[in-house]
C-alpha cells in the first residue's frame, strides 16, 4: 500500500492589532494561532516578525504539524501602501519563519 503525503496549507492575516493564522489540509481547518499585530509599517520589522513567528508556531502546534510540512503559505494584504511593502513581508516570512510565501491582494471595495 502506498501512503500519500497530506498537503498542509497556512493562511496568514496580519494587521496592526493582531495576527491570525489558520492551518488546514484539503478538507478542514486543523489549527489556529493568534498573536499581536504584525503590520511592519506600524510596528517595525522586528516586532512584526516576532508576532508572525508566534502565530505560525502556535497554529502548527495546535494542528500537530511541523512547519517543514507546509505545502503552501498565503498571506492577504489590502491594496495601497501595504501592497508596496510586499517584498518586505516576503523577506520577513522567510527570515523569521522559514516560509516561502504566496501573496494575495485584497481590495477594500
C-alpha positions as CSV (number, residue, x, y, z in Angstrom):
1,X,0.0,0.0,0.0
2,X,1.4,3.4,-1.0
3,X,0.8,6.2,1.5
4,X,0.3,9.6,0.0
5,X,1.6,12.7,1.8
6,X,-1.1,15.1,3.0
7,X,-0.9,18.7,1.8
8,X,-0.9,21.3,4.5
9,X,-1.8,25.0,3.9
10,X,-1.2,28.0,6.1
11,X,-3.2,31.3,5.7
12,X,-2.0,34.5,7.4
13,X,-4.0,37.6,8.2
14,X,-1.7,40.1,9.8
15,X,-2.8,43.5,10.9
16,X,-1.9,46.3,13.2
17,X,-3.6,44.9,16.3
18,X,-3.5,41.1,15.8
19,X,-2.2,38.3,13.6
20,X,-4.3,35.2,12.9
21,X,-3.0,32.0,11.2
22,X,-5.1,29.1,10.1
23,X,-3.6,25.8,9.2
24,X,-5.5,23.1,7.3
25,X,-5.4,20.3,4.9
26,X,-7.5,19.9,1.7
27,X,-10.7,19.3,3.7
28,X,-10.6,21.0,7.1
29,X,-9.0,23.5,9.5
30,X,-6.6,21.7,11.8
31,X,-5.2,24.5,13.9
32,X,-5.3,28.3,14.6
33,X,-2.6,30.6,16.0
34,X,-3.1,34.1,17.2
35,X,-0.6,36.8,18.3
36,X,0.0,40.5,18.5
37,X,-0.1,42.7,15.4
38,X,2.3,42.2,12.5
39,X,2.0,45.3,10.5
40,X,5.6,46.2,9.6
41,X,4.9,49.8,8.8
42,X,3.2,50.4,12.1
43,X,5.2,48.2,14.4
44,X,8.6,47.7,12.8
45,X,10.1,44.6,11.3
46,X,11.4,43.1,14.5
47,X,8.1,43.2,16.4
48,X,6.1,42.2,13.4
49,X,8.4,39.3,12.7
50,X,8.2,38.0,16.2
51,X,4.4,38.2,16.2
52,X,4.2,36.4,12.8
53,X,6.6,33.7,14.1
54,X,4.5,33.2,17.3
55,X,1.2,32.9,15.3
56,X,2.7,30.4,12.8
57,X,4.3,28.3,15.6
58,X,1.0,28.3,17.5
59,X,-1.1,27.2,14.5
60,X,1.4,24.5,13.7
61,X,1.5,23.3,17.4
62,X,-2.3,23.3,17.6
63,X,-2.5,21.3,14.4
64,X,0.4,19.0,15.4
65,X,2.1,19.8,12.1
66,X,5.8,20.6,11.7
67,X,6.3,23.9,9.8
68,X,8.6,22.0,7.3
69,X,5.5,20.0,6.2
70,X,3.6,23.1,4.9
71,X,2.8,22.8,1.2
72,X,1.7,26.5,0.7
73,X,1.6,29.6,2.7
74,X,-0.6,32.5,1.7
75,X,-0.9,36.0,3.2
76,X,-3.5,38.5,2.4
77,X,-2.9,42.3,2.4
78,X,-5.0,45.2,1.5
79,X,-4.4,47.4,-1.6
80,X,-2.4,50.6,-1.2
81,X,0.8,51.3,0.8
82,X,0.9,47.8,2.4
83,X,1.0,46.1,-1.1
84,X,4.1,48.2,-1.9
85,X,5.7,46.6,1.1
86,X,5.1,43.0,-0.1
87,X,8.8,42.4,-0.7
88,X,9.5,43.3,2.9
89,X,6.7,40.8,4.0
90,X,8.1,38.1,1.8
91,X,11.6,38.6,3.3
92,X,10.2,38.7,6.9
93,X,8.3,35.4,6.4
94,X,11.5,33.8,5.0
95,X,13.8,35.1,7.8
96,X,11.5,34.8,10.8
97,X,9.5,31.7,9.9
98,X,11.4,29.9,7.1
99,X,8.3,30.2,4.9
100,X,8.1,30.8,1.2
101,X,5.0,33.0,0.8
102,X,2.4,33.5,-1.9
103,X,0.7,36.9,-1.8
104,X,-2.9,37.7,-2.4
105,X,-4.0,41.3,-3.0
106,X,-7.4,42.0,-1.3
107,X,-9.4,45.0,-2.4
108,X,-11.3,47.0,0.2
109,X,-14.2,47.6,-2.1
